Amino acid sequence: MGIFVGGESMIVVMEPRASREQIDAVVKKIQDAGLGTHLSVGVERTVIGVVGDSHTKELLRQSLEATAGVERVVPILQPFKLVSREFKPENTVVDVQGVRFGDGTLAVIAGPCSVEGLDQIVNTAKAVKAAGAVMLRGGAFKPRTSPYSFQGLEEEGLRYLAEARKQTGLPVVTEAMDAYQLQLVTKYADMIQIGARNMQNYTLLREAGRAKFPVLIKRGPSATIQELLLATEYVMNEGNYQVVLCERGIRGFDNYTRYLLDLSAVPVLKELSHLPVIIDPSQGTGKRKYVSPMSRAAVAAGADGLIVEVHPDPEKARSDGPQQLTPEHFRTLMAELDPLTKALGRRVQAPILTR
């Protein structure tokens, strides 16, 4: 797999009616120059990313501009390439077993911070689906600050998530922290979560890219937006374009909330990248009383979805109880989101009835 190298790379924008033969001819010319390609096939036109490094790149650029079917050759100045709007002007829609991120609707993921037992996860899944959630979340592997804190049920937890999916039809997203866990997650779940603590685990990011499985990448608590996009580039450079970005709060200097939920990241990411963007108001605030107002604000900011923590009895939760909603609170939140999305010309995505 080739990679973009250096400060400047380029993309070849084909004409709207360019033929398959013309596209293939451009790809061959790039490959003959010792460079690689990434194709982005849009509704109206195809964009070809030129990857690698070559001292003849300027001569190649001039040759490509004169090639039949080429509309223009555009330099990419951003350090992130495949993630950028320059590479793919149209919004990417990521489909996870029928749940669509980035198509204009609001997709809501919900479930407990940690899978604690079969009844807990199945009952929660049924409750959040009844309220309108379209995906189930739940941690089987839990990265904790203290080694003495609950670390998750591991593969047993994944089996419980799979059973909850079987009973409700909700696709599952859950976190993997290393290559072995990632293999288990792809066996039992529908989407890999790269958590905030592993956002810059580059080996894991490459493995997630090679898995060719939908990936949810959470922004690290001290990460810049550029660092988040460069982390995502690791996944996409392995040929996996099924990526959803998640803002879940960064470190601030106040202690009234757990993190500083950076909602400005939504329009910034949407300007810089073609990928869907969702918000985690539970991790972002750390307090359940702030989850609903920040969820509404996220929708107003243009987020493509929410990932919300819901537990049947938060006071007894084995992790992050203070930020988890009860099923009743979650129903109220979903009822609040419906008129808001309609006022914005959008709608809340409905759960899939059958799988």
C-alpha positions as CSV (number, residue, x, y, z in Angstrom):
1,M,0.0,0.0,0.0
2,G,1.5,3.4,-1.0
3,I,1.3,6.4,1.3
4,F,1.2,10.1,0.7
5,V,4.7,11.5,1.4
6,G,6.0,15.0,2.0
7,G,4.2,18.3,2.3
8,E,2.4,18.3,-1.1
9,S,0.6,15.5,-2.9
10,M,-2.0,15.7,-5.6
11,I,-5.3,14.4,-6.8
12,V,-6.5,14.0,-10.3
13,V,-10.1,15.1,-10.9
14,M,-11.7,13.3,-13.8
15,E,-14.3,14.9,-16.0
16,P,-18.0,14.0,-15.1
17,R,-18.4,11.8,-18.2
18,A,-14.9,10.3,-18.1
19,S,-15.0,6.7,-19.4
20,R,-13.7,3.6,-17.5
21,E,-10.9,3.4,-20.1
22,Q,-9.8,7.0,-19.5
23,I,-9.7,6.4,-15.7
24,D,-7.7,3.2,-16.2
25,A,-5.3,5.0,-18.5
26,V,-4.7,7.7,-15.9
27,V,-4.1,5.1,-13.2
28,K,-1.6,3.2,-15.4
29,K,0.3,6.4,-16.1
30,I,0.6,7.1,-12.4
31,Q,1.7,3.6,-11.6
32,D,4.2,3.6,-14.5
33,A,5.8,6.6,-12.7
34,G,6.3,4.4,-9.7
35,L,3.5,5.9,-7.6
36,G,0.3,4.4,-6.2
37,T,-3.3,5.4,-6.4
38,H,-6.4,5.7,-4.2
39,L,-9.7,6.0,-6.1
40,S,-12.7,7.9,-4.9
41,V,-15.7,7.2,-7.1
42,G,-18.4,9.8,-6.5
43,V,-21.9,10.3,-7.9
44,E,-20.8,12.7,-10.6
45,R,-17.0,12.1,-11.0
46,T,-14.0,10.1,-10.0
47,V,-11.1,11.5,-8.1
48,I,-7.7,9.7,-8.1
49,G,-5.3,10.3,-5.3
50,V,-1.6,10.1,-6.3
51,V,0.4,8.4,-3.5
52,G,4.1,8.0,-2.9
53,D,7.0,10.2,-3.8
54,S,8.9,10.8,-7.0
55,H,11.4,13.4,-8.3
56,T,9.4,13.3,-11.6
57,K,6.0,14.2,-10.0
58,E,6.0,17.7,-11.6
59,L,6.5,16.2,-15.0
60,L,3.8,13.6,-14.2
61,R,1.4,16.5,-13.2
62,Q,1.9,18.2,-16.6
63,S,1.4,14.9,-18.4
64,L,-1.8,14.1,-16.5
65,E,-3.3,17.6,-17.2
66,A,-2.9,16.8,-20.9
67,T,-4.5,13.4,-20.6
68,A,-8.0,12.7,-22.1
69,G,-10.7,12.7,-19.5
70,V,-8.8,14.7,-16.9
71,E,-10.5,17.9,-15.7
72,R,-7.8,19.2,-13.5
73,V,-4.9,18.2,-11.2
74,V,-5.1,19.7,-7.7
75,P,-2.3,19.8,-5.1
76,I,-3.2,18.7,-1.5
77,L,-1.5,20.9,0.9
78,Q,-3.0,19.4,4.1
79,P,-0.9,16.8,6.0
80,F,-3.9,14.5,5.9
81,K,-4.8,13.4,2.4
82,L,-7.4,10.7,2.0
83,V,-9.5,12.2,4.9
84,S,-9.6,15.6,3.3
85,R,-12.4,17.3,1.3
86,E,-9.8,18.0,-1.4
87,F,-9.6,14.2,-2.0
88,K,-13.3,13.6,-1.8
89,P,-15.6,16.7,-2.0
90,E,-18.8,14.7,-1.4
91,N,-19.8,13.5,2.1
92,T,-19.0,9.9,2.8
93,V,-21.9,7.8,4.1
94,V,-20.8,4.9,6.3
95,D,-23.3,2.0,6.4
96,V,-23.2,-0.4,9.5
97,Q,-25.7,-3.2,8.9
98,G,-28.3,-0.7,7.5
99,V,-27.5,2.2,10.0
100,R,-26.2,5.1,7.9
101,F,-23.9,7.8,9.2
102,G,-23.6,10.9,7.1
103,D,-26.7,10.7,5.0
104,G,-28.4,13.7,6.6
105,T,-30.3,11.8,9.3
106,L,-29.4,11.6,13.0
107,A,-28.2,8.2,14.1
108,V,-28.3,7.6,17.8
109,I,-26.1,4.9,19.4
110,A,-26.9,4.0,23.0
111,G,-26.0,1.4,25.7
112,P,-24.1,1.0,28.9
113,C,-20.5,2.1,29.5
114,S,-19.6,-1.5,30.3
115,V,-21.3,-4.9,29.7
116,E,-21.9,-6.2,33.2
117,G,-24.1,-9.2,32.5
118,L,-26.4,-10.8,30.0
119,D,-29.7,-9.5,31.5
120,Q,-28.2,-6.0,31.9
121,I,-27.2,-5.7,28.2
122,V,-30.2,-7.4,26.7
123,N,-32.7,-5.3,28.8
124,T,-30.8,-2.1,28.0
125,A,-30.7,-2.9,24.3
126,K,-34.5,-3.5,24.3
127,A,-35.1,-0.2,26.2
128,V,-32.9,2.0,24.0
129,K,-34.4,0.4,20.8
130,A,-37.9,1.1,22.0
131,A,-36.9,4.7,22.6
132,G,-35.4,5.1,19.1
133,A,-31.7,4.1,19.2
134,V,-30.4,2.4,16.0
135,M,-27.2,0.9,17.4
136,L,-26.0,-0.6,20.7
137,R,-22.8,0.3,22.5
138,G,-21.2,-1.4,25.4
139,G,-17.6,-2.0,26.5
140,A,-16.3,-5.6,26.8
141,F,-12.7,-4.5,27.1
142,K,-12.4,-1.4,29.4
143,P,-9.3,0.8,29.4
144,R,-9.3,2.2,33.0
145,T,-7.0,4.7,34.7
146,S,-6.6,2.4,37.6
147,P,-5.5,-1.2,37.2
148,Y,-7.8,-2.1,40.1
149,S,-10.9,-0.8,38.4
150,F,-13.4,-3.1,36.5
151,Q,-11.7,-4.1,33.3
152,G,-14.7,-5.6,31.5
153,L,-15.9,-9.1,30.8
154,E,-13.8,-9.5,27.7
155,E,-15.0,-12.2,25.3
156,E,-17.9,-13.2,27.5
157,G,-19.0,-9.6,27.2
158,L,-18.8,-9.8,23.5
159,R,-21.0,-12.9,23.5
160,Y,-23.6,-11.0,25.6
161,L,-23.5,-8.1,23.1
162,A,-24.0,-10.6,20.2
163,E,-27.0,-12.1,22.1
164,A,-28.5,-8.6,22.6
165,R,-28.1,-7.9,18.9
166,K,-29.8,-11.3,18.2
167,Q,-32.8,-10.3,20.4
168,T,-33.2,-6.7,19.2
169,G,-31.6,-6.4,15.8
170,L,-29.4,-3.5,16.9
171,P,-25.9,-3.6,15.3
172,V,-23.1,-3.4,17.9
173,V,-20.1,-1.1,18.3
174,T,-17.5,-1.9,20.9
175,E,-13.9,-1.0,21.6
176,A,-10.7,-3.0,20.8
177,M,-7.4,-2.0,22.4
178,D,-5.0,-4.3,20.6
179,A,-4.8,-6.7,17.6
180,Y,-6.0,-9.7,19.5
181,Q,-9.0,-7.9,20.8
182,L,-9.7,-6.5,17.4
183,Q,-10.0,-10.0,16.0
184,L,-12.6,-10.8,18.7
185,V,-14.5,-7.6,18.1
186,T,-14.8,-8.4,14.4
187,K,-16.1,-11.8,15.2
188,Y,-18.9,-10.7,17.5
189,A,-19.7,-7.0,16.7
190,D,-20.5,-4.8,13.7
191,M,-18.2,-1.8,14.2
192,I,-14.8,-1.4,15.8
193,Q,-14.4,1.5,18.3
194,I,-10.9,3.0,18.6
195,G,-11.2,4.7,22.0
196,A,-9.7,8.0,23.0
197,R,-6.8,6.4,24.8
198,N,-5.8,4.5,21.6
199,M,-6.4,7.2,19.1
200,Q,-2.6,7.4,18.4
201,N,-2.0,3.6,18.7
202,Y,-0.8,3.5,15.2
203,T,-0.3,-0.2,15.0
204,L,-3.9,-0.7,16.1
205,L,-5.1,1.9,13.6
206,R,-3.3,0.0,10.8
207,E,-4.9,-3.3,11.9
208,A,-8.3,-1.7,12.0
209,G,-7.7,-0.5,8.4
210,R,-6.7,-3.9,7.3
211,A,-9.8,-5.5,8.9
212,K,-12.0,-3.7,6.3
213,F,-14.6,-3.3,9.1
214,P,-16.5,0.0,9.9
215,V,-14.4,2.0,12.4
216,L,-15.4,4.6,15.0
217,I,-12.5,6.8,16.0
218,K,-12.7,8.9,19.2
219,R,-10.7,12.0,19.6
220,G,-8.1,11.7,22.4
221,P,-8.4,14.0,25.4
222,S,-5.3,16.0,24.5
223,A,-5.5,15.6,20.7
224,T,-5.8,18.4,18.2
225,I,-8.2,18.1,15.3
226,Q,-5.3,17.7,12.9
227,E,-4.0,14.8,15.1
228,L,-7.4,13.1,15.0
229,L,-7.5,13.4,11.2
230,L,-4.0,12.1,10.8
231,A,-4.9,9.1,13.1
232,T,-7.8,8.5,10.7
233,E,-5.4,8.6,7.8
234,Y,-3.7,5.5,9.1
235,V,-7.0,3.5,8.8
236,M,-7.9,4.9,5.4
237,N,-4.4,4.4,4.0
238,E,-4.9,0.7,4.5
239,G,-7.9,0.9,2.1
240,N,-10.7,1.1,4.7
241,Y,-12.8,4.2,4.1
242,Q,-15.7,3.2,6.4
243,V,-14.7,5.6,9.2
244,V,-16.8,7.7,11.6
245,L,-15.2,10.4,13.7
246,C,-16.3,11.1,17.3
247,E,-15.7,14.2,19.4
248,R,-15.9,13.1,23.1
249,G,-14.3,16.0,25.0
250,I,-10.8,17.2,25.5
251,R,-8.9,18.3,28.6
252,G,-9.8,21.7,29.9
253,F,-8.9,23.5,33.1
254,D,-12.3,23.5,34.8
255,N,-13.6,20.8,37.0
256,Y,-17.4,21.3,36.7
257,T,-17.4,18.8,33.8
258,R,-15.3,15.8,33.2
259,Y,-14.0,17.1,29.9
260,L,-14.5,20.1,27.7
261,L,-16.9,19.0,25.0
262,D,-15.6,20.7,21.8
263,L,-18.8,21.1,19.7
264,S,-16.9,23.5,17.4
265,A,-15.1,20.4,16.2
266,V,-18.3,19.4,14.3
267,P,-18.3,22.2,11.7
268,V,-14.5,22.3,11.6
269,L,-14.2,18.5,10.9
270,K,-17.0,18.8,8.3
271,E,-15.1,21.6,6.5
272,L,-11.8,19.7,6.5
273,S,-13.1,16.1,6.0
274,H,-15.7,14.2,4.1
275,L,-16.3,11.7,6.9
276,P,-19.3,11.6,9.3
277,V,-18.9,13.2,12.7
278,I,-20.8,12.1,15.9
279,I,-20.7,13.4,19.5
280,D,-20.4,11.6,22.8
281,P,-22.1,13.9,25.3
282,S,-21.7,11.3,28.1
283,Q,-17.9,11.1,28.1
284,G,-17.7,14.7,27.1
285,T,-19.5,16.0,30.3
286,G,-19.2,13.2,32.8
287,K,-22.6,14.2,34.4
288,R,-26.0,12.9,33.2
289,K,-27.7,16.3,33.8
290,Y,-25.6,17.8,31.0
291,V,-26.1,15.0,28.5
292,S,-29.5,16.1,27.1
293,P,-28.6,19.8,26.6
294,M,-25.2,18.9,25.0
295,S,-27.0,16.4,22.8
296,R,-29.4,19.0,21.5
297,A,-26.5,21.4,21.0
298,A,-24.6,18.7,19.0
299,V,-27.6,18.3,16.7
300,A,-27.8,22.0,16.2
301,A,-24.1,22.1,15.3
302,G,-24.7,19.5,12.6
303,A,-23.5,16.3,14.1
304,D,-24.4,13.1,12.2
305,G,-25.1,11.1,15.3
306,L,-24.8,10.7,19.1
307,I,-23.4,7.9,21.2
308,V,-25.1,8.0,24.6
309,E,-24.4,5.9,27.7
310,V,-27.6,4.3,29.2
311,H,-27.7,1.9,32.2
312,P,-30.8,0.3,33.8
313,D,-29.5,1.3,37.3
314,P,-26.6,3.9,37.0
315,E,-26.0,3.9,40.8
316,K,-24.9,0.3,40.6
317,A,-22.9,0.7,37.4
318,R,-19.4,-0.8,37.5
319,S,-18.0,2.1,35.5
320,D,-19.0,5.8,34.9
321,G,-22.3,5.6,36.7
322,P,-22.6,9.4,37.1
323,Q,-22.8,10.1,33.4
324,Q,-25.1,7.3,32.4
325,L,-28.8,8.0,31.7
326,T,-31.6,5.8,32.9
327,P,-33.8,4.3,30.2
328,E,-36.5,6.9,31.3
329,H,-34.1,9.8,30.8
330,F,-33.1,8.4,27.4
331,R,-36.7,8.2,26.3
332,T,-37.1,11.9,27.3
333,L,-33.9,12.8,25.4
334,M,-35.1,11.1,22.2
335,A,-38.5,12.8,22.4
336,E,-36.6,16.2,22.7
337,L,-34.5,15.4,19.6
338,D,-37.4,14.7,17.3
339,P,-38.8,18.2,17.0
340,L,-35.3,19.7,16.9
341,T,-34.2,17.6,14.0
342,K,-37.4,18.4,12.1
343,A,-36.9,22.2,12.7
344,L,-33.5,21.8,11.1
345,G,-34.9,19.9,8.1
346,R,-33.5,16.6,9.3
347,R,-35.0,13.5,11.0
348,V,-33.9,11.0,13.6
349,Q,-33.0,7.7,12.0
350,A,-35.4,4.9,13.0
351,P,-34.4,1.5,14.2
352,I,-34.3,-1.3,11.6
353,L,-37.3,-3.6,12.1
354,T,-35.6,-6.7,10.9
355,R,-32.1,-7.9,10.1
